Amino acid sequence: MSGATAEGLFGGSDPTSALARGVDWAATPLGPVAGWPGELRAAIRTVLPSRVPMALWWGPELVQLYNDAFAPFLGDKHPDAMGRPAAESWSDVWEQVGPRAAGVLAGRGATFDDDLLLFMNRHGYREETYWRFSHSPVAAAGGRVLGVFVATTDTTRRVLTERRLRTVRGLGSIRAVRAAGDAGAVVGTCRAAVAELGREPRDIPFALAYLADADRPGRPPRVRHAASHGVPRPPEGALHEAVLRAAATGAAETVTGLRAELAPVFRPGAAGDGTDDGTVPDAAVALPLAAGGRTFGVLVLGVSPCRALDAEYRLFFEVAAERVAVTVADALAYQSERRRAESLAELDEARTRFFQNISHEFRTPLTLLLGPLRAALDDPGPPERREALSAAYRAALRLRRLVDTFLEVARADAARLRAEPEPTDLAALTADCAGMFRSAAQRAGLRLVVDAPPLSAPVPVDREMWSKILLNLLSNAVKYTREGTVTVRLRERGDRVELTVADTGAGIPADELPHVFDRFHRIAGTAGRSREGSGIGLSLVADLARALGGEVTAASAVGEGSAFTVRIPRGAATGAARPLESVAGTAEPFAAEALRWTAADPVPARPADPDAPCVLLVEDDPDMRAYLLRLLTGEGWGVMTACDADGALAIVRAERPALVLSDVMLPGRDGLALVAELRADPELNRIPIVLLTARAGGEAAVEGLRRGADDYVTKPFFPDELLARVRVHLEAARLREALAAARERRIGNLESALDTRATIGQAVGIVMARRRCGPDEAFAELTRVSQHRNVKLRDLAGEIVRTVSGSAGTRRVRDS
């Protein structure tokens, strides 16, 4: 027959068939072609003509035959691989491939691998490749496996493309770093970009970013190293020269022969699967970072030692460099804007004058508010009216305190804080100011200790400044101390007088201590009685202490408390101390605010209608909490209250309110954190959330809605508007829940119908098989039997299916 010769068996016109015809098969373990079994000849006739890459490994030695489509996969191992044992041709990956082939040959069935990573040496270097492999048995009539049929696809290109696209997308998500200082912004951006590039060490084993000094017309540019990955210390040899050329010409530079230069500094990244062997790269590409016709840096990307630098690899490098250039250009634009802002520093004096003027202007309407409110409070009236007037009066006092504080800040900014010292009994003044907080401390369950023994002589001091220092420190102590003691201590220390206000409160983190006296600085996440504050109280204390010729320091430990110490010169007073005037006018706003923080929480309101919705109100300000409670209960809704995010979460998990109405600024975690946690909980994420905030502007609303809030209401608000929004969200939530329940019922009905249909279909199939009839006749027979037995068709079908599934079912079905 024609198949008994190589010419007849390998009759194709392709080069690989011609190669097979020329092989001395008698010298191989397969022996002369004429003696080959029919199974082998049949398999060859299947493999060789196919245009799909295929190979055949035959016999115990797994002698390899393959078609023309398979030959490119072998690289420079072709043509010698034809007729050789597969273990020789695939020796570099036989540790992975061999056990699979051995398992098939041993009769354990076929194997399949998708995107199998193999490091092959087929083009003169260790190459990273990915494969889709299928090893299938070729068996004799008796079932004995004679050979292995190999169908494969090289998926390397797809895997690399997807991986490189992930890197490019990651670079596109980087934003320019907004750091203090010009260098910090640009260098921080470079570091973020290089860190993103380092996520795929197989594509980019190392990366370096350099910034170029462009302000050198007519001279070679200078470059400075900004960021690196994989090489902690940038090399200074050929790679550095390539960087200089790329910065000067604006063109990419490829440099090879770097292995010896990089070996001392290269630190391989982790690919994550243990296949990296730490091979030092030998090549890199220096790509200019440019925008608007200006080169402002150079990006160096290392070439993987396991991939050739082909056109696709170069294109990936170029796209990555373009993305990095865009991000660094954004940082440079930010730097330019920052410089522009600094050029406007002369407006600072105008700002100071504005604060001074506006603070004075506020005093007139505040006077017109406080006077009538005080007079109205002195007249008897209904308790509800007096409570509303008291809240308004306390709010006006707080506003007056803020106005006074801003005026003092404006004076300090303009260096116009002028102390007017006079001989003062400092111990008596200190005790008088501290006594204004005794009621608030008692209501809060705190122990107020005033340790201010008489001093040896009067001290020349500005009494109002000293009072404001002490009142600010006491106010903070009561605010951030939940339980324990607040201590005021006055002592003489040599030529100085030392005032210490200590507490057993929340404490201040060590990294925040250097900033506590900075203007507008606030410590995020500190648990206190209120989140209120402008961040200028302690900075004003420092300004006033300096105006008195002294200083203030702070010591603290988280969870143990804080101690603020003010030291001023004792000086020499001329004359006796004149009698003290009452400090009530200065202290009243501070004391009233402290009393607000320590007010008893309102009793949660339960609705008269048990079906009425219940709202959870989260607000740390007692007056605002009481006001909102009155508004919400007036609509017939039930109201539960919490003053912080943790308390609110506990109530939500226990009570499942219909809606959460929360302030954004809360002690500890804020309202946005509360929204995020509720939205992350699958059991709670459908509860509508309305946020209240004093922050104005579209950005604040967008941030709240982006976190998952349903609505965002800015203070001050009209009560009717707030109630309308709450009502709309309650109705929408009720409708959503009703629709969800209806949908679940429909899904249940549909699933039941599908199950019934499947069961009847199985029963029809059984009847068709037993009666040897068509589907229509089988269905008619089932219908007839169900009517005869007076049972539903669904129940009859289920009985047939269950019976056939059991033992001796065939006979019973035939009988029925």
N, C-alpha and C positions, 0 to 999 in steps of 0.2 A: 504494500500500500504506500501512498505518497508520504504518510506520516512517519514511515520507518527511517527516513533520512533527515538530516539537518536542513537540507534545501527545501524539503516538503513541509517540515514542521515550522521553520522560521522563514516563511515565504514572503513576508512583508517587504515593502519598498523603502521603509524608513531606515535611518542609519543604525538604530539599535537592533533591528532585525538582522541587518547585514552583519553587525558585530556578532550576534548570536550564531549565525551560520559559520563564522570563522573560528569559533572557539573549539579547541580540541576537547570535546566532551568526554572522550575515552580516558583522559588524564584526570578527570574530576571524579569525586565520589559517586556521581550519577552513572558513570560508565557510558558506553556507546549509545547513541540515540536509538539505534534499532532495538535495544533491550529495555527501553523505558516503558513503564507500565501505562496502560490506557488512561488511568486517572491523571497522570502527569501530563500526557499529551493533550487531554481534554482541557486541563487547567491552562496550559500554555496557549491553546487556541482561544481561550477566553481572555487572557491577560494581554497578550502582545498586540492584537488589533485595536484594543480600546484606547481612546483618547484621554481617559481618566487615568491619573498616575496610579499604577499598580505594580506590585512585585509579588514574586512567588518564592517562598523559602521551602526547599524540599529535602526530605529525609532527615535522619538524625543529625546530620551535619548542617542542616538548613542551608543547602546550596542555593544561591540567589540567582533568579532570573527576573527581568523587569522589562517594561515597555519603554517606548521612546518618550512618553510624557513624564516618566519617573526619572529619567536620566539626569535632568538639571538639578534634582534634589541632592544628588550625590556629589556635585561639584567636581573637584579634581580627582575624586575617587573613581570616577567614570573615565575610561571604559574598563579599568582593571577589576571592577566589582562584579562584572558579569561572570557567572560560573564559580565564584568564590564563596566560601561560607559567609553567612551574614555577620557572624561574630567578628570577622576580619574587617569587613567593609564598615561596620558600625561599631568598631572597637571603642571609640571615644564616648559613645552613649550606650554601650551594651549593658552597663550596670542598670539602666532604666528599662531598656527595650528587651534585653535577654529574658528576664523572668516572665514577661508577658508572653513571648513566643514559646518558652518552655511550658508554660501553663496550658497553652492551646495544644501543643504537641502531646502533652500528657493526658489530654481528653477533658480538661476542665472548662471547655467552652471558649467562646469568642470574647475578645476584650475591645473596649472603646475608650479613647482618651481625647478630650477636647482642649486645645491650647496647651498641650504638654510642653513644658520648657525643657529644651535640650541644648546643651553647649557643645556644638559640633566643630570639628576641625576639618573643613572641606574646602576652604579657600586660603589656606596658609596661616590662619589665626583662629583662636578660640572664639567661635561666633555664637551669639545669643539667638536662638531660633525657637519657634513655637509651631506645634504640629497637631493636626487632628488625625489620629491613628485608629485603624480598625484591624485587628488580627483575627482571622477566621480560620477554622479548620477545613482542610481538604481531606475527606475520609474515603476509605475503600468501602466496597459494598457491605463488608462485615462490620463496619463502624470504626475500624482502626484508623487513627489519624496518620496520614502519610506526609502531610506538609501544611504550611501556613500560607494563607492568602492575605496579602497586606494591601489595604487601600488607604491612601494617605493624602492629606492636603497640607501645604505649607501655609499656616495662618500668621506667619511672622509679621507681614506687612500690616494686616488689620490690627493685631495686638499693639504694635508700636504706634500706629496712627491714633488709636483710641487713647493710649497712654499719654502721648504728646498733646493731644487735644485737651486732656484733663489739666495738664500743666498750663497750657495757654489760657484756659478758662480760669484757673486759679489766679494767674497773673492779672487777668481782667478784673477780678474782684478786689484787688488791693487798692486801697485809697491812700493818697499822700498823707504822711504822718504830720500831725499838727503839734510840733514840739516847740518848747521855749527856745528861742535863739535860732538864727538862720541855719547854722550848721546842723543843729539837732533835727530840724525838719527834713532836710535833704538826706543826711546820713541815715536817719531813722527809716526813711522811705526805701533807700537802697538796701538796708538790712532786711526789711520786710520782703522785698522782691527776691533777694538772694535766698532767704529762708524758704520761700515758696518754690523756687527752682530746685532746692535741695531735697524736695519731697520725693523726687524720682531719681535716685542715684544711678540707675541703670542707663538713663538717657543723659544725665548731667552729673558725672561723678564728682566734679568740683565746679565752683563758680566764684568769680571775683568781680567786684564792682569798684570802679575808680571814678573820681570826679576830677574834671579838668578845669584848670584856671584859665578862663578865656580872656582875662584882662591883660594880655601880653601881646599887643599888636607888633607884628614883624619879628617875633621871637618864638622859638619852639614852645609849645604848651607844657605846663607842669601838670602832673597828675598826682593825686593822693589817694591812697587806699581807703575805701569807705566801708566795705563789707565783704565777707567771704564765707564760703561753705566748702568743707572738705579739705581746705588748706588753711589752718589757723594762722600761718605766717606766709604772706605772699612771697613767691620767689623773685629774685632780682636779675636773673640771667636773660635768656632769649625771650622768655615770656614777657618780661617787663619791657624789653625793646619793642616787641610787637604791640604792646599797649601804647607806647609813645608814638609809633608810626600810625596806628589807627586814630589816635587823638589828633595827629597833625594832618592826616590826609582825609579823614572822614570816610575811609573805606575799610572793609573787613580785612583782617590779617589772619592767615592760617599758619600755625607754627607746629612743627613736628620734632621728633627727637627729644622729647621733654622728660622721658622716664627717669634719667639720672638726676635731672634738676628737681623733679617733683618728689622723688623717693623719700628724702628726709622730712618733708612737710606734709605729705598726703595722708589724710585720714579717711579711709573708705566709709561710706554711708551704709546703712542697713537696708537691704532690699526687702527684708521681711520673711524670706523663705529659706534662709540658710545656704543659698547657692553662691553668694559672693565669696570670692577667694582673695579679695584685697589686691587684685592686679592693679599696678600703678598705671594710669593713663600715659600715653605717649604723644598725644596731640591735643591742641586746643584751638579755638577760634576767638579772636579779639574783635568784637563788633562795636562800632561807635554808637553812642546814645546821642541822638540829635533831634532837634525840633526847630522849626522856623529858620532853617539854614544855619544853625549854630550847633556845634558839637560841644556838649557839656559833660561828657563822660564816656567811659568805655566799659563794656561788659565782656568778661572773659568766661567762656563756657568750655569745660573740658569735654573731650570726645571719648565716648565709651571705648575701652580697649576690646570690647566684644562686638562692636559694630563698625562697619566701614562708613566713612564720611561721604555718603552719596548725596545726590541732589535733594532727596526728601529730608535727610538729616540736616543739611544746610538750610533748607527752607524753614524747618522747625526752629533752628537757632535764630534766623532772621526775624521770624514772627515774634519769638520770645523777646528779643532785643527791642522790637518796636513797642511791645506792651510795656516793658520796663521803662523805655524812654518816655512814654506818655505819662506814666505815674510820677517819674522824677520831674518831668516838666511841670506837673501840677504842684509839686513841692516847691519848685523854684518860683512859680507864680505866687504861692503863698508867702514865700520869703520876700518877694517884691512888694506884696501888699502890706506885709508887716513893716517893712522899711518906710512905706508911705505913711502908715499909721504913726510911726515914730516921728515923722516930719511934721505931724500935726500936734506935737506936744505943747506948742504955745497956747493951744486952746484950754489947757488945764486951768489957767488962772481964771478964764471966763466961767468954767464949770464951778470953780470954788465960789465965785461971786454969785452965781445962780443959786447954789445951795444956801448961801447965807440969806439972799433975798427971799427965796421961796419959803424958807423956814420962818422968817419974820412974817410973811404974808399969811401963813397958816394960823398964826396965833390969833388973829382977829376972829375968823369963824369958829375956832375952837373955844374962844372965850364966850361967844354967843351961844354955843352948844352947852358948855359945862354949867354956866350960870342958871339958865332955865331948867336944866335937868336936875340940878341940885335942889332948886326951889320946889320942883314937882315932887321930888322924893320926900321932902319934908312934910308934904300934905298927906293925910291919910287917904286911902283909896283901896279899891279891890286888889287882892293879892296878885292876880294875874297882871294887872296894870303896873303894879309896883315892881314885879319881877322883870317885865319888859323894860321899864325905865331904868332899873338897876343895870341890866345888861347893856343898855345904850350908854349909861354913864361910865361903866367900866371900859367900854370900847373907846369912848372919847378920851378917858384918862390915858389909855394905852397909846392912842394916836398922839396925844400931847407929849408923852414920854418919847415917842419916836421922833417927833419934830425937834424936841430939845436935843436929843442925841445927834440928829443930823446937823443941827446948828453947831454943836460942839465939834463934830467931825470936820465941818467946813472950816471952823476956826483953826483946828489943828493942822489941816492941810495948808492953810495960808500962814502957818506959824504965828497965829494971833492969839493963842491961848496964853493969857497973862494972869498969873496968880496974884491975888491980893491978900497977902498973909496978914494975920492979926493974932495976938496972943490968945491961945485957945486951951481950954481944959480938954485935951484930946480924949482922955478916958471917958469923960461924961458924954462928949459928942458921939463917941463910938458906941457906948451903951445905949444912948437915945436912938440912934439909927437902927441898931440891931433889934431893939425892942419893938420896932414897927413890924418885924417879921414873926414875932412870937405867936400871934394868933394863927398865921398861916402854917407855921411849923407844927403847932398842936393839932390843927385840923388834919395835917398830912401824917400824923403819927410819928413825927420826928422830935428828937430831943435837941433843943437849942441851948448851947452853953456859951455864955458871954464871960470871958475871963479878961477883964480890963481894969486892973488895979490902978489907983491914982499914980500919975507920973510925978517925978521930983520937981517939975516946974512946968509952967505953961509952954506950949510949943507954937511958934509962929507958923500958921498954916492957913490956906484958903479953905474956909469951912465948907463952902458949897462943893468945891472939888473933892475934898476928903469924903463928904457925904456920898457923892456920886460914885466914888471908887468903892466904898463899902457896900452901898446898895446894889451896885452891879454884881459884885462878887457874891453877896448873899442871895440875890435873885437866881444866879446860876446854880449855887449850891442847893437851894430848895428844889429847883427845877430838875436836877439830875440825880437827886438822892431819893430813892424809893423808901428806904428804911434806914434807921440808925441815928447818927448824930451829925449836927452842924455846929462847928466850934468857931468862935471869934476870939482871937487872942491878941492882946496888945502888950508889947514889952519895950523897954529901953535897952539898946545894945550899943554901949559906948557912946559915940557921937551921933547915933541914928536911932530913930523910932521904927519899930518893926510891927506891922499888922499882918496876921495870918488868918485866913478864912479857910478852914479845912472841912471836908465832908467824908462820908463813908459811901459815896454814890457809885455811879457807873465807871468812873475813871476815864483816862484818856490814853489811847495807844501810844507807845513810845515814839513811833515814827511821826505822830501828829503833834507832839509836844513842841517842836521848834516852830510850829506855825500857828499856835493858838492865839497869838497876839497880832497876827496878820489881819489887815483890813478885809472884811467880807469873807474870811475863811470860816467854813463850817465843817464839822466832823460828821461824815456820813455814817448812818447806821447806829448812832449812839442812842440808847434807850433813855428817854426822859419823860417828864410829865406832859410835854408838849413839843411839837416839831417847830413851833413858832420861833422866829428870830431873824435878825438881819445880818448877823455875822460881824457886828461892829462894837458890841458891848465890851469885849475884852480888849480890843484894839483901842477903844476910848479910855479904858482903865490905864493902859500903857501910856497913852498920850498925857493923861492927867497926872500920872506919877512923874513923868518927865517934867511937866510944867511945875511940879512941886520940888524939882531938883532931885528926885529919887528914881527908883526903878521898881519893876514887878517881875517876879519869877514864878514858875509853876513846877510842881512835882506831882507825879501821878502814877498809878498802877491800875490797869484794867481790872474791874471787879472789886477793888479795894478802896477807891476814893481818890480825891485830889486835894492839893493844898496850894493856895495862892498866897504869896508873901510880898507885901509892899514895904519898901524901906525908903524913908525920907530923912533928910538931915534934921536933927533935933533943934539946931540953931539956938539963938539966945533971944528970948522975948524981952522986949522993953515994956515994962509996966505989967500990971496984973491983967489976968484974963477977964474980959467983960462977960456978963451973963449970956448964957446960950439962948438963942431964939429957937422956937419950935421948928423941927425939921419936917413937920407933917406935910407942908406944901411940896417939898422935894421928894419925900418918901412915899406919898400917897399913891402915885401911879405904880411904883414898884410893888408896894404891898398889895394893892388891888389886883395886880396881875398874878401875884403868888396865890392870893385867895381864889382866883379863878381856877388855877391849876389843881388846887386841892379840894375843889367843890365836890360834893357827893354826886355820884352818877344818877341820872334820872331813872326811875323804875321803868323797865320795858313795858310797853303797852300791848295788851292782848285785845284783839277785836271782839266786839259783841257778836258779830256774825262769824261762826266757826269756819265758814267757807271763804271768808275774806282773805286776800293774800297777805303774807307777812314779809316785811322789808327789814333787811339788816342795815343799820346805819353805822358807819365807821367814821368817827370824827374825834379828834383829840382835844379840840377846844371845847370846854364845858358849856360856855354860853351858846356857841354855835350848835352844839349837840342838843341842848335843851330847846333851842329855837326850831331846829329841824324836826325834833320829836313832836313839838306842838303842831307843826304844819302837816306831818304825815298822819298823825292820829286823827286830825280833823277830817281826813278823807275816809275814815273808817277802816284803815289798814292796821294790821298788827305791826309793831315795831320792836326789834331787838337792837341793842346798842353794843358797840365795842369801840375802844379807843386806840387800838393798834392792829397791825396786820395779823399777828399771831393769834390774838384773841378772836379776830374775825374768822380766821380759818377754822378754829375750834368750833365756833358756833355754826358755821356753814356745814361742816361735816356732821354735826349732831342734829341740826334742825332743818336743813335744806330750805332756806328762805326762797320766796318767789323772786326776789330782786335784791341786789347789793348796791347801796348808795354809799360811796366812799370818797373821803378827801384824798388828794394825792399826797400831801405833805403829812406824814405820820411819824411818830417816834419809832426808831429802829428801821425796819423795812418799810418802804413807802407804798402808796397805793398802786403804783405800777407793778411792783413785785407781787402784790396781792393778786392783781389781774393775771399776771403770768402764771402763778401757781394754780389758780382756779381753772385757767384755760388748759393747763397741762394735765388736769385730772379728768379722765374720761367720764366719771360719774357726776362731775360738777360743771363741766365746761359749757353746758347749755343755760346756766343761770345768767340772766341779763345783768350787766354791770354798768352803772352810771357813775362817772367820776366828777367830783367837785374840785375846783382848784382856783387859787388866786393868781395863777400865772396866766397872763393874757397873751394873745398872739396865736396865729395859725399853727406855728411849729409845735406848741404845747399840745394843741388838740390833735394834730396828726400823730404825735408820739403816743398819746393815750389810745387812740383808735388803732394804731399799728400794733400795740401790745394786746389788743383783743377787747377793749372796752366797747360797749354798745353806744354810749353817748358821753358827751363831755360838756359840762356846764361851768362857765366861768363866773367867779364871784366878783362883784356883787351881782345877784340875780334877782329877777322878779319872782315872788313866790308862786304866782299862777303859772308862769312858764315852767318852773321846776316840777310842780305837781303834774302839769300836762305831760311833760316828758316821761315822768315815772309812770303815769297812767298808760301812756301809749306802749311803753316797753312791757308792762305787766300784761296788757291785752295781747300784744304780739307773742309773748312767751306762752300764754295760755293757748293761743291758736296754734303755735308750733307744736306744743305737746299733744294737742288733740290730733293734728295732722300726722304726727309721728306714730301715735297709737293706731290710727286708722290704717296707715301704711303697713304696720306690723301685722295687723289682722289680715289685710289683703295678701301679704306675702305668705302668711300661714295657710290661707285658703288655696293659693296657687300651688304651694308645695304639696298639699293634700291631693289636689287634682292631678298633679303630675305623678305622684306615687300611685294613684288609682289607675291612671292610664298605663303606666309601666307594668303594673300587676296584670291587668287585662291583656296587655300585649304578650306577656310571658305565657299566660294561660292559652291564648289563641295559638301560639307557637307549639305548645305541647299537644293540643288537639290536632293541629295540622300534621304533626309528626306521627301521631298514633293512628289517625283516620286516613292519612295520606290524601288530604284534601286541600283546597285553597283557603286563603284567609277569610273570604266572605262566608264560605260554608262553615268554617270553624267558628266564626263569630256568631252566625245564626244558630249553630248547635248549642253554644254556650248560653245564648239568650233563651232558647227553648228550655234547656235544663233548669235555668234559674227560675223561669216562670212556673215550670212543673213542680219544682221543690219549694216555690214561694219564698225564695231568698233573693237578696240583691245580687246583681251581676258582679259587683266589686267583691262581695263576700265569697261568692262561688269561685271567682278567679283566684282569690287568695288561698282558698282551701285547696284548689288543684295544685298551685305552686308549692304550698307547704307539703302536700302529700308526696309529690314527685321528689322533693328534696329528701324525704325520709326513706327508710328501708322498705322494700317490696312495694314501692309507690307505683310502678308501671302497671302492675296487675289491677290495682284498685282504680286507677284512672281509666283503664280499659273497661272495667266493669261498670263504672259510673257512666 
